[in-house]
Amino acid sequence: QGLIGHNDVLAQLSPLREKIRQLSQFGATTRPGWFTEVLGLSDKIYHVADNIPIKPMDYLNKANYTVVIERGHGPPELIVRLCVTSNVALAKCHMMSVFAFSR
C-alpha cells in the first residue's frame, strides 16, 4: 500500500503519513485487531516509512505498470490451441485465456 499524490497534496499527506507511522509502531508491539483489519499489516507485512516523494509516472514505470498496460490489444501474436475432452477443461481454458489477456 502506498500514498500517491501530486506536489500540491504532499503537504496534506504529511500528517497522514506521520499518523500511519505512529499507528504502525504502536501496533507492532501490541498487535491489536485493527493492526491487520485497518492498516493491513501483519507479522509478514511491514510498514516502511518512505517519505521520499516520487512522481506518479516514475512509480508506474518502476513497477513496469505502463509496459503491461500499454501492450497492444487484440489477439496475441502466438496462438496456443488445446484439445479438451470435457466441459470442465473447456471452462478452465476459457478462464486461463481471460487471465492471460490481462498480463
C-alpha positions, 0 to 999 in steps of 0.5 A: 500500500502506498500514498500517491499524490501530486506536489500540491497534496504532499503537504496534506499527506504529511500528517497522514503519513506521520499518523500511519507511522505512529499507528504502525509502531504502536501496533507492532508491539501490541498487535491489536485487531485493527493492526491487520483489519485497518492498516493491513499489516501483519507479522509478514507485512511491514510498514516502511516509512518512505517519505521520499516523494516520487512522481506518479509516472516514475512509480508506474514505470518502476513497477513496469505498470505502463509496459503491461498496460500499454501492450497492444490489444487484440489477439496475441501474436502466438496462438496456443490451441488445446484439445479438451475432452470435457466441459470442465477443461473447456471452462478452465481454458476459457478462464486461463485465456481471460487471465492471460489477456490481462498480463 
